[in-house]
Amino acid sequence: MMVHTITREEEGAGAKAEHLFRDYCDRVGITYLFVEQSSYSKSSKLVREQAGRPDFLVLEPYKMPFFLDVKARQFVRADGKPTYFLGNPNFEAARVSVLRDLLPLRKFQNFVGIPVWVAWFERVGSEVRPGRMYVAPINVLNNFRGPPSWEWLAIPLECCTTIDLTSRQLLSYNIEEQHIHRFVELLRKYISEHGWKEQIHSEGITET
């Protein structure tokens, strides 16, 4: 399995996405702590277990705190076409790497006992579209994990809350469980009809 090396474009876009998230929180009045991403800010146990480290801890009065990991990702495939959930053009999707994103963040959540969310910004080269972001808890993302051979997940944007960064929209996740279950059932049906090895190559879900 190839190890993905972060490019300068990806690194630059990731930093811009983090700044956009901070600006949004400051404008709306959300209290947060930025988690420094240095080698000294992670315990040896987290390193040993290959657990992730989210970017922010969000703290609001009378609400359970949660960690949030900000990601800048292309919403198109290597061939320039949009990423669709199971190839269905009615359902655009965001991409999640099982090894780099899902599993490390799940391990972190299990260790600390605090929910972890993911926020996506759309990356275009080294730039990030500043108007919106998509958020979902890691537990929701885990519903879309396929067989072990699948290296990527396609998360329907309909299963994410869209946050308008130009407004004072609050940070929340408000997708009903029945709606998520509908897409999970589509995934199960796809696996039963197509087998375990077709999703990655047929959808072209690759990081560029």
N, C-alpha and C positions, 0 to 999 in steps of 0.2 A: 504494500500500500504506500503510495507516494505521500511524503510529508509536504504540506502546503507551506510555502514561504511567503510571508506578508510582503507585498510590494509597497513601494513608496506611495503609489496612488491610494492603495487601501489604507495605509497608515495615516495619510493626510486626511482622507475622507472620514476615517474613524474619529480623529481629533475634532474635526469640524462638527460631526454629529454630536459629540459630547458637549461641545460649546452650545450648540443649538438647544440641547436638552436643559442645560443649566440656565440659559437665557429664558427658556419657557418657564421653568420652575420659579425663577426670580420674578418674572412678570406676573405670574398667577398667584404667587405667595406660598409656594410649596417649600417646606423645610427639607433639606437634604444634606447628606454628607458625601463628599467625593472620596472614593476608596483609592488610595494611591496604589499604582500598579508597579511598585518596585519589588525587587526580590526580598527585601527586608520586611515587607508588610504582609507576608504570608507565612503561616506556621509550617513547621517541618512536616506535620501530619497532613496538611492540605497538599503540600508539595509531593509527599510520598504517595498519597492516594490519587494524585493527578486531578484534584478538584479545581473547579474554575474559581474566578474571583470577579464578581459583578462590579460595575463601575460606580454605582450609587446606592446609598441607603436612604430610602424615602421615609420621612417621619412626619405624620400629621396627627393633630390632637384627636384623641378618642378613636383612633383607627390603628389596626395592627400594622406595624412597620413592615416594609418589604424591601428587598434588594432589587435593583434594576440594572440590566446589562444593555448597553447601547450598541447597536450594530449599524454599520453603513454597508448595504449590500445592493448589488445590481439586481433589478427586477426583471432583467432579460436574460436569456440563455446565451450560450456562446455563439449561436447563429443569429443573434439580434432579435429573436422573437420573444414575446413575453413568456414568463413562466406561468404555466397553468396547472391547476390541481388535476392530476391524472389525465393531462392532455385535453381537458374540457375547456374550450375558449370562453365559457360562461363564468369561470371561476379563476380569477388571477390569484397568484400565490407568492408568498415570500419563501426564501430558502433557508434551511437550517442544516448545518453539518452535524452529523451524529457525534463524531469523535471530537470535533473542535468546540462545539457549542452545547449540544443537548446533554451529553453524558457528564462533562465536567461541571456544568451548572446544577444538574440534578444531584451530583455528589455533594456539592457545596451546600445545597438546600437541606439535604439529609443530615449533614454534619451540624449545621447551625440551628436547624429547626425554625427557620424564618423563610417565608415564601420568596421565590425569585421570579421576577418578570423579565421579559425581553422586549426591547423597543427597536423597531427597524426604521431607518431612514433610507431613502432610495439614493444609491450612489450612481453618479454618472462620471466616469473617469476618477479624478481626484476631488470632484465637487459633490455636494450633497443637496438634494432638493430641500429647500427650507420650509415649505408650507405645511407639511404634515408628517406625522409618524404613526406607526402601527404598534400596538402593545398587546401582549398576551402573557399569561402566567406560564411558567415552564411546565406545570402539570397539564395544561391544555395541550401544549406542544407534544408532550409525551404520548398523547392519544394517537398521534399520526406516525408513530414509529413503526416501520415495517419489519421484515425479517432481518437477521444480522447482516445479510449481504448488501443491504441498502445503506449507502454512505450518506445520503441526503434525504431530508424531508421537504415536502412541499406543503406549506401551511396556508390554507385558504384565507385570503384577506377578509372574507366574511366572518371568519372565526377570530378576528382581531378587532379591537376597538380602534377606530381612526380618530386621532387627536389633531384638531386644527390648531396649528401653532400660531396662527395670526389672531386667534380669539383668546378669550379667557376660559376656555373649556378646561374643566377639571380633569385630573389624571385618574381614570377609573377603568375597570373592565366590566362591561355590561352585556356580554353575549350570553344568551340563555343556553342552558345545558342541552336542551332538545335540539337547538340549531347545530351545536357542535356534533351531537350524536348523529345527525343526518349525514354529515361529511365523513365521519368515522365509518359509518355503514357503507358508504360508497367506496371507501378504501378497502374494507374487508371484502366487498364484492369483487373489486378489481383484482385483489390477490387470488381469490378463489377461481377467477376466470382466466387470469393471465399467468399465474405462477409467480414465483419469487424473484426471478432474475430480470424482468423486463423493465421495471420502472426507471432505473437510473439511465439506461441507454436510450429508451424510447422517448423520454422527456428531455434528455440532454441537460440534466441538472448538473452543471459543472461550474466550478468557481474559476473565474478568469482573472 
